[in-house]
Amino acid sequence: MNETMILQNLEAIAEKMGIQVNYENLKKKHVYSKGGLCRLKEDKLVIIDSNLHLSEKIDILADALSQFNLEDIYMPPAVRKILVKKDTTAITKEKDSSQ
């Protein structure tokens, strides 16, 4: 699975969870961050710098999504593998269930 498809899958997962994903030129707005998860009142939002490479966008979105319970959400195995690597508690759960 190529990086474009991985990012599209991650965006679809975010949408299913009601998490808005925005790509913005953060440097232009004098924000010195690559982005990440934030909350605006009750809304969950992931802001990602639009100037980042595809792999960095995947990394930021995967970091944000890995903070949520994703067990009941279908996703391709390659995408789930990325999210499990980000979530150390998910790795621990997988090890415990295999013993």
C-alpha positions as CSV (number, residue, x, y, z in Angstrom):
1,M,0.0,0.0,0.0
2,N,1.5,3.3,-1.0
3,E,1.7,6.4,1.2
4,T,-1.1,8.2,-0.5
5,M,-3.5,5.3,0.2
6,I,-2.4,5.1,3.8
7,L,-3.0,8.8,4.3
8,Q,-6.5,8.5,2.7
9,N,-7.3,5.5,4.9
10,L,-6.2,7.5,8.0
11,E,-8.3,10.4,6.9
12,A,-11.3,8.1,6.5
13,I,-10.9,6.7,9.9
14,A,-10.7,10.2,11.4
15,E,-13.9,11.1,9.6
16,K,-15.7,8.0,10.9
17,M,-14.7,9.0,14.4
18,G,-15.9,12.6,13.9
19,I,-12.4,14.0,14.0
20,Q,-11.8,16.9,11.5
21,V,-8.5,16.9,9.7
22,N,-7.2,20.3,8.4
23,Y,-4.1,20.9,6.3
24,E,-2.8,24.4,6.7
25,N,0.4,26.4,6.0
26,L,1.4,26.7,9.7
27,K,4.6,28.6,9.0
28,K,2.7,31.3,7.1
29,K,0.6,31.7,10.3
30,H,3.7,31.9,12.4
31,V,3.0,28.6,14.1
32,Y,6.2,26.6,14.7
33,S,4.7,23.2,14.9
34,K,4.2,20.3,12.5
35,G,0.7,19.9,13.8
36,G,-1.2,17.4,16.0
37,L,-4.4,16.7,17.8
38,C,-6.3,19.4,19.6
39,R,-9.8,20.1,21.0
40,L,-11.9,23.1,20.2
41,K,-14.7,23.0,22.8
42,E,-16.2,19.6,22.2
43,D,-14.8,19.1,18.7
44,K,-11.7,17.0,18.0
45,L,-9.4,18.4,15.3
46,V,-6.1,17.3,13.8
47,I,-4.1,20.2,12.2
48,I,-1.3,19.2,9.9
49,D,1.2,21.5,8.2
50,S,0.4,21.3,4.5
51,N,4.1,21.8,3.6
52,L,5.2,18.5,5.2
53,H,6.2,15.4,3.3
54,L,3.6,12.7,2.9
55,S,5.3,10.4,5.4
56,E,5.3,13.2,8.1
57,K,1.6,13.8,7.5
58,I,1.0,10.1,8.0
59,D,3.0,10.2,11.2
60,I,1.1,13.1,12.7
61,L,-2.3,11.7,11.8
62,A,-1.4,8.2,13.1
63,D,-0.1,9.7,16.3
64,A,-3.4,11.5,16.8
65,L,-5.6,8.6,16.0
66,S,-3.6,6.1,18.1
67,Q,-4.9,8.0,21.2
68,F,-8.4,6.6,20.6
69,N,-9.9,3.1,20.8
70,L,-9.9,1.9,17.2
71,E,-10.7,-1.8,17.8
72,D,-14.2,-1.7,16.3
73,I,-13.2,0.3,13.2
74,Y,-12.3,-1.6,10.1
75,M,-9.1,-0.7,8.4
76,P,-6.6,-2.4,6.1
77,P,-4.0,-4.5,8.0
78,A,-1.2,-2.2,6.8
79,V,-2.9,0.8,8.3
80,R,-3.7,-1.0,11.6
81,K,0.0,-2.0,11.9
82,I,1.0,1.7,11.7
83,L,-1.5,2.7,14.4
84,V,-0.5,-0.2,16.7
85,K,3.2,0.8,16.4
86,K,2.2,4.3,17.6
87,D,0.1,3.1,20.5
88,T,2.3,1.3,23.1
89,T,-0.8,0.2,25.1
90,A,-2.1,-1.5,22.0
91,I,1.2,-3.4,21.6
92,T,1.0,-4.4,25.2
93,K,-2.6,-5.6,24.8
94,E,-1.6,-7.7,21.7
95,K,1.3,-9.3,23.6
96,D,-1.0,-10.1,26.6
97,S,-3.7,-11.7,24.4
98,S,-1.2,-13.9,22.6
99,Q,0.1,-15.4,25.8
